[in-house]
Amino acid sequence: MGEIFLEMLQPLWERYPELRPKEMDGIYEVNPQIHEPHFYKPDENT
């Protein structure tokens, strides 16, 4: 994990700072719905 951060993500964020997520003190906000399964319908499960 550390190798990915140091060799891939850090250089990427230095070149394109707009891609750094908010969790890493950046401005990019990840949409939380992209992690839900496609078949998940929150209205049906309430």
N, C-alpha and C positions, 0 to 999 in steps of 0.2 A: 504494500500500500504506500509506504513512504517513497519507494522508487518511482511509482507512478506520479506522485505529487511533485517530486523534485525534477524528474526528467521530462514530464509531459505537461502537467497542469500549470506549474509555476511559469515556465517559458511562454505557454499559451496566454496566461493572464497578463504577463508583462507586455506581450505584443498586442493583445486585445483586452484591455481592462474592463470593457463593457460586458464581458462574459463572466466575470468573477461573481459568483452568487452572493446574495446578502449574508448568508451564513459564514462567508469568508471575508466579510467587510467590503463587499462589492455592491453593485447596483442592480444586478440581474436577479429577478425574482422567479423562482421555479414554480410552475403551476402544480399544486399538490394533486390535482385530479389525474395527472398523467401516470401516477403510480397505482391507480385503481384498475381492477379488471374491466374489460370492455363490457361485460355482461352485468356489472354492478349498477343497480338503479336505486339510489338512496331513498326515493319516495316510496318504493314498494316494500322496503324493509322496516318502515317505521310503525 
